[in-house]
């Protein structure tokens, strides 16, 4: 999971862990890429708006290196600029705020569809 807000990152990490998912976290796109180089993951839950490398740039870099890795994009507002990436770089979109049930369903669905 890539989320720059430490409070949100901790809550999501705890919730996903409680739901049985193994979770690694990063606070930036750059940190996520470094973590992926060290060990593979099954899915990336990625915030859109982050300082430095935003979610779309991070997704594009992830897909250039690991094309089969599913990415779920999370953001507060829908933005036209990433709609063209749904299905290519981005597997699914999860609008904030979302419920823990929506989180689990979206992550589970993206994992099942890979």
C-alpha positions, 0 to 999 in steps of 0.5 A: 500500500502506498499512502503518504498520510501516516494516519490513513496508512496505519488504519488501512494497514491494520484493517487489511491485516485484520482481513487476512491480507499481508501488507507492506507499506510505503509513504511515497511512489519512490519508496514503493518502487524500492520495496518492489525491487526487494520483494514481490507483492500480489497487488498495489493499493496506491494513493493518487495524490502524493507529493513528489511522484504522484499515483499515476506516475508511480503506476506507470513506473510499476507497470513498466517493470511489473506489467502483470501486477494489479494496481488499485488507485485510491483518491478523494475525487474522480479525475478525468486524467486517469480514466484512460488508465483504468484497465491498463495501469490501473485495475480498479478505482476506489474513491475516498472515503470508502468503507472497509467492506468496499476496500475488502471487495475491491482488493479481493476482486482485483486479486481474483481477476489477475 
